[in-house]
Amino acid sequence: MEADQAERPPQVFTKVRIHHVVTGFEVDPQAVAEAIRLSEEKYCSVGAMVKQTASIETTSEIVEETFDCTQAASVAAHG
């Protein structure tokens, strides 16, 4: 997260850049986009206040895990 602030008091935020990094195995890009949308539009009270004075720019990336930990847990449990 990065932000720009007004030069004079009260130094409110004028622009906020949020970059979400999601790490996992076979992550659904649509689910990530929906989670971000809900956060921005419905659930984040801080974002609701900040967007009264600032533009908010959101980006995201998915970092694909190369190892499926659910399969490893299954193998470990069954020996």
C-alpha positions in Angstrom: 0.0 0.0 0.0 1.2 3.5 -0.9 -0.5 6.8 -0.5 -0.1 10.5 -1.3 -1.2 13.1 1.2 -2.2 16.8 0.9 0.7 19.1 1.7 -1.2 21.3 4.2 -3.1 20.2 7.3 -5.2 18.3 7.6 -3.0 16.1 5.5 -5.7 13.9 4.2 -4.9 11.2 1.7 -5.4 12.3 -1.9 -4.4 9.1 -3.7 -4.1 5.5 -2.4 -2.6 2.6 -4.3 -3.4 -0.9 -2.9 -1.7 -4.0 -4.4 -3.1 -7.3 -3.3 -0.8 -10.4 -3.5 -2.6 -13.7 -3.2 -0.6 -16.9 -2.9 -2.0 -20.3 -3.3 -2.6 -23.5 -5.4 -5.0 -23.1 -8.3 -6.4 -19.8 -7.0 -9.5 -18.7 -8.9 -8.9 -15.2 -10.3 -12.6 -14.5 -10.4 -12.9 -15.3 -6.7 -10.0 -12.9 -5.9 -11.5 -10.1 -8.0 -14.9 -10.6 -6.2 -13.2 -10.6 -2.7 -11.4 -7.4 -3.6 -14.6 -5.8 -5.0 -16.6 -6.7 -1.8 -13.8 -5.4 0.4 -13.8 -2.1 -1.5 -17.6 -1.6 -1.9 -19.1 -3.3 1.1 -16.9 -4.3 4.0 -14.0 -1.9 4.5 -15.1 1.1 6.6 -11.6 2.7 6.4 -11.8 2.6 2.6 -15.3 4.1 2.7 -13.9 7.0 4.7 -10.7 7.4 2.7 -12.5 7.5 -0.7 -14.2 10.7 0.5 -11.0 12.6 -0.2 -8.8 10.2 -2.2 -8.8 8.2 -5.4 -8.1 4.6 -4.7 -6.3 2.5 -7.3 -6.3 -1.3 -6.7 -4.2 -3.9 -8.4 -3.7 -7.6 -7.7 -1.5 -10.5 -8.6 -1.8 -14.2 -8.0 1.4 -16.1 -7.1 0.9 -19.7 -7.9 2.2 -22.3 -5.4 4.0 -25.2 -7.1 3.2 -27.6 -4.3 -0.3 -28.6 -3.3 -0.2 -28.8 0.5 -3.6 -30.5 0.6 -2.2 -33.5 -1.2 0.8 -33.6 1.1 -1.4 -33.5 4.2 -3.4 -36.4 2.8 -0.3 -38.5 2.1 1.1 -37.7 5.5 -2.2 -38.8 7.2 -2.4 -42.1 5.3 1.3 -42.9 5.6 
